[in-house]
């Protein structure tokens, strides 16, 4: 993922606001002592292009997916949208939240990341750099908007069918989030070392993935542990969001640039660290599950959690969202502030703009969390719970099934395929990845081809995930063979295509895709009687890796063929 320099972003802000710094003009200028006064109408006219651009960026991602789900439910399943007013308001809240959060992230948090990444390696030892990278990875994970999805997922999981999984999402949800954060912290540290010493990503993939597959196989042999495999692999998709990726990339690229290893032929600038941040949290969650399995008796797991008693009359949803946002963002900001002021001793420039960005981030995450509960998760859960009515008789849906079993199954498969393809193609990060890949390969791997290959991979992955839920296939029997195929493709692919292919998995799991697909998968599993609805996100992560590496091999073969023709 390509990061935007803070200086360039400030230039954009100044252009959008039509800002003129009169205090820097020559003292003889006639306007030097005059203050420009704007009416509310003038301010709205000036801000309109700025707000409209950011609104449209998030609108084109959220609304088409929501419309697709709503139309599928109304036209194909022939069921009305329950609570459509709350869902509509929730979706608007999601758009507003993402608009404010992404803007606040660029203005308020990214400047810290770029400054720390540039100056930290020059002023402290490598050991301290690695320690800070580790802590930054943990803090960034807690600030991810999609991390709240893990806590919400516990409401859908059946305690009787999956007691250990239920416990990890309720009583021990904080330990699950900490395990994910520790995994990202370790991944960030390894990524920094990879940039410094020009390590090959291939070797790091083997070192991290093979133990993860072994742990997965081990957990599959235990009835309680087998239920957490899907959760662990889905956690790898939650970690690569809009907070973690830019911050750790800023630190990693800055460190590598300062130590003069960024131009190594083995390492592509900015690539690889996202892959590690996806793989290592899987291992940490599996280890947590094994530790809980060894320390807690099965009888204790069936006791109702303390969180089941909730006071509903005294709580205010938006106020609760603000509290959660403060708990997630403020510690990260304080940590970044401490590093810049006390460790590298650099002044904070444009402090008012940075404060403005932090406030936007808080408000944005608050609106997003509110919209997540009432809009995205609600819509995904509702549609996911009704889609099985295409082939299955459900008590909650009259006149179901709507089709014969064979046709109904194909309807479910096509639904998942189109959802994955459309949702991925709408991701702004995919367009940026396509441009980067086309530049790095000198036009051999074109942007359009990148976008299609990644989108097809996600579409096939979601379809496989739905097949897994419908036929109640154990997750390890799918995920292990698919990653073995990915490893084989990795062995025979060039380093640059390995970097691009494995990092493409991080592009597919944005803050919209994760809660929507996860809620849909869990509700789909509950309605169809499947034990476990987790794992669908992991399918949407591994299949793009395989598709991009496969297309990369084809592109390389065409290059060799053209070179031979030229020689002949």
Secondary structure, DSSP 8 states (H G I E B T S, - for coil): -----HHHHHHHHHHHHT---GGGS-TTSTTTT------HHHHHHHHHHHHHHHHHHHHHHHHHHHHHHHHIIIIIS----TTHHHHHHHHHHHHHHHHHHHHHIIIIIHHHHHHHHHHHHHHS-HHHHHHHHHHHHHHHHHT-GGGHHHHHHTTTS-TTT-HHHHHHHTTTHHHHHHHHHHHHHHHHHHHHHHHHHT--HHHHHHHHHHHHHHHHHHHHTSTTGGGGHHHHHHHHHHSSSTTHHHHHHHHHHHHHHHTT-TT-TT--TT-SHHHHHHHHHHHHHHHHHHHHHHHS-HHHHTS--GGG----SS--HHHHHHHHHHHHHHHHHHHHHHIIIIIS----SSHHHHHHHHHHHHHHHHHHHHHIIIIIHHHHHHHHHHHGGGTS--TTSTT---S-HHHHHHHHHHHHHHHHHHHHHT-HHHHHHHHHHHHHTTTSS-HHHHHHHHHHHHHHHHHHHHHHHHTT--THHHHHHHHHHHHHHHHHS-HHHHHHHHHHHHHT--TTHHHHHHHHHHHHHHHHT-S--TTHHHHHHHHHHHHHHHHHHHHHHHHHHHHHHHH-
